[in-house]
């Protein structure tokens, strides 16, 4: 899986960035994570334990974060979630 666990990125990689870049990346992470979870819910995918260690984040040169969901054994599929 490309990227690093979100928890690791938030704890180690993000603080190493300059303050102004940290603010921009935090905002991009929040927007991208919200969009990622919305796509999952729109697809009827429910993950009962979406903590930062169950999400990998990849920040390519474009700085548009991409997320991957891990620990899929409890994922449930069904109709779109509210």
C-alpha atoms as a printed R data frame, in Angstrom:
   type eleno elety resid chain resno       x      y      z
1  ATOM     1    CA   UNK     A     1   0.000  0.000  0.000
2  ATOM     2    CA   UNK     A     2   1.494  3.344 -0.965
3  ATOM     3    CA   UNK     A     3   1.849  6.011  1.704
4  ATOM     4    CA   UNK     A     4   2.146  5.849  5.478
5  ATOM     5    CA   UNK     A     5  -0.328  5.340  8.312
6  ATOM     6    CA   UNK     A     6  -2.197  8.575  8.920
7  ATOM     7    CA   UNK     A     7  -1.300  8.430 12.633
8  ATOM     8    CA   UNK     A     8   2.412  8.298 11.787
9  ATOM     9    CA   UNK     A     9   2.105 11.118  9.277
10 ATOM    10    CA   UNK     A    10   0.305 13.342 11.796
11 ATOM    11    CA   UNK     A    11   2.753 12.566 14.584
12 ATOM    12    CA   UNK     A    12   6.075 12.681 12.734
13 ATOM    13    CA   UNK     A    13   5.910 13.979  9.171
14 ATOM    14    CA   UNK     A    14   3.478 16.872  9.489
15 ATOM    15    CA   UNK     A    15   5.295 18.568 12.416
16 ATOM    16    CA   UNK     A    16   8.509 18.528 10.368
17 ATOM    17    CA   UNK     A    17   6.972 20.863  7.774
18 ATOM    18    CA   UNK     A    18   7.208 24.659  8.024
19 ATOM    19    CA   UNK     A    19   4.283 26.162  9.975
20 ATOM    20    CA   UNK     A    20   2.571 27.726  6.947
21 ATOM    21    CA   UNK     A    21   2.814 24.465  5.020
22 ATOM    22    CA   UNK     A    22   1.462 22.526  8.020
23 ATOM    23    CA   UNK     A    23  -1.669 24.687  8.002
24 ATOM    24    CA   UNK     A    24  -2.225 24.100  4.292
25 ATOM    25    CA   UNK     A    25  -1.622 20.344  4.555
26 ATOM    26    CA   UNK     A    26  -3.947 20.031  7.570
27 ATOM    27    CA   UNK     A    27  -6.715 21.670  5.573
28 ATOM    28    CA   UNK     A    28  -6.036 19.451  2.542
29 ATOM    29    CA   UNK     A    29  -6.008 16.346  4.750
30 ATOM    30    CA   UNK     A    30  -9.329 17.280  6.359
31 ATOM    31    CA   UNK     A    31 -11.012 17.933  3.008
32 ATOM    32    CA   UNK     A    32  -9.578 14.814  1.365
33 ATOM    33    CA   UNK     A    33 -10.481 12.583  4.328
34 ATOM    34    CA   UNK     A    34 -14.041 13.923  4.385
35 ATOM    35    CA   UNK     A    35 -14.378 13.296  0.640
36 ATOM    36    CA   UNK     A    36 -12.889  9.791  0.974
37 ATOM    37    CA   UNK     A    37 -15.255  8.796  3.790
38 ATOM    38    CA   UNK     A    38 -18.216 10.311  1.925
39 ATOM    39    CA   UNK     A    39 -17.359  8.185 -1.134
40 ATOM    40    CA   UNK     A    40 -17.205  5.076  1.039
41 ATOM    41    CA   UNK     A    41 -20.560  5.868  2.648
42 ATOM    42    CA   UNK     A    42 -22.128  6.733 -0.703
43 ATOM    43    CA   UNK     A    43 -20.981  3.295 -1.866
44 ATOM    44    CA   UNK     A    44 -22.566  1.589  1.130
45 ATOM    45    CA   UNK     A    45 -19.241  0.741  2.763
46 ATOM    46    CA   UNK     A    46 -19.154  0.914  6.547
47 ATOM    47    CA   UNK     A    47 -15.898  0.508  8.480
48 ATOM    48    CA   UNK     A    48 -16.647  0.202 12.204
49 ATOM    49    CA   UNK     A    49 -13.174  1.282 13.346
50 ATOM    50    CA   UNK     A    50 -11.770  4.057 11.129
51 ATOM    51    CA   UNK     A    51  -8.960  5.264 13.407
52 ATOM    52    CA   UNK     A    52  -5.758  6.900 12.068
53 ATOM    53    CA   UNK     A    53  -3.835  3.601 12.058
54 ATOM    54    CA   UNK     A    54  -6.450  2.068  9.727
55 ATOM    55    CA   UNK     A    55  -5.928  4.761  7.114
56 ATOM    56    CA   UNK     A    56  -2.878  5.170  4.922
57 ATOM    57    CA   UNK     A    57  -2.252  8.566  3.417
58 ATOM    58    CA   UNK     A    58  -0.161  9.337  0.374
59 ATOM    59    CA   UNK     A    59   0.827 12.907 -0.412
60 ATOM    60    CA   UNK     A    60   2.112 13.063 -3.975
61 ATOM    61    CA   UNK     A    61   3.857 16.114 -5.405
62 ATOM    62    CA   UNK     A    62   0.449 17.634 -6.155
63 ATOM    63    CA   UNK     A    63  -0.129 17.716 -2.362
64 ATOM    64    CA   UNK     A    64  -3.636 16.312 -2.904
65 ATOM    65    CA   UNK     A    65  -3.851 13.543 -0.291
66 ATOM    66    CA   UNK     A    66  -4.966 10.060 -1.273
67 ATOM    67    CA   UNK     A    67  -6.301  7.668  1.344
68 ATOM    68    CA   UNK     A    68  -6.390  3.879  1.522
69 ATOM    69    CA   UNK     A    69  -8.503  2.002  4.063
70 ATOM    70    CA   UNK     A    70  -6.874 -0.891  5.941
71 ATOM    71    CA   UNK     A    71  -8.052 -3.539  8.388
72 ATOM    72    CA   UNK     A    72 -10.952 -4.590  6.212
73 ATOM    73    CA   UNK     A    73 -12.080 -7.745  8.012
74 ATOM    74    CA   UNK     A    74 -15.010 -5.965  9.719
75 ATOM    75    CA   UNK     A    75 -16.080 -3.829  6.742
76 ATOM    76    CA   UNK     A    76 -19.776 -4.100  5.954
77 ATOM    77    CA   UNK     A    77 -21.377 -3.550  2.565
78 ATOM    78    CA   UNK     A    78 -24.932 -2.389  2.083
79 ATOM    79    CA   UNK     A    79 -27.017  0.456  0.765
80 ATOM    80    CA   UNK     A    80 -25.572  3.999  0.856
81 ATOM    81    CA   UNK     A    81 -25.252  5.314  4.394
82 ATOM    82    CA   UNK     A    82 -26.966  8.439  5.624
